[in-house]
Amino acid sequence: PKFSATERLIIELLAAHDELFGLQMVELSDGRLKRGTVYVTLGRMHDKGYLESRQEALPEGAIGLPRRLYRPTGLAMRVLAAWKAAEQIYLGHPQPQEG
């Protein structure tokens, strides 16, 4: 499995913050994610098994739609780790082996 650049950015943001909603990701991305495409990408990543999501509970008396919070799956974290390890090898900086 692989990530697009946008998917990788989303997984890295989620890995750093555990759980975020779409507009938080846009804000944290320093302009690399756009409001118009983030939710389409999140939907595709959910379908691929890279993300889990849940709706945030609305406080009593609140109006509007509840936000959807996203978090990376174990699959996404394993794919990210594999890509980071491959990059290190490619760049000539192998990561130390544990054990």
Buried (B, 14 or more C-beta within 10 A) or exposed (E): EEBEEBBBBBBBBBBEEEBBBBEBBBEBBEEEBEEEEBBEBBEBBBEBEBBBBEEEEEEEEEEEEEBBBBBBBEEBBEBBEEBEEEEEEEEEEEEEEEE
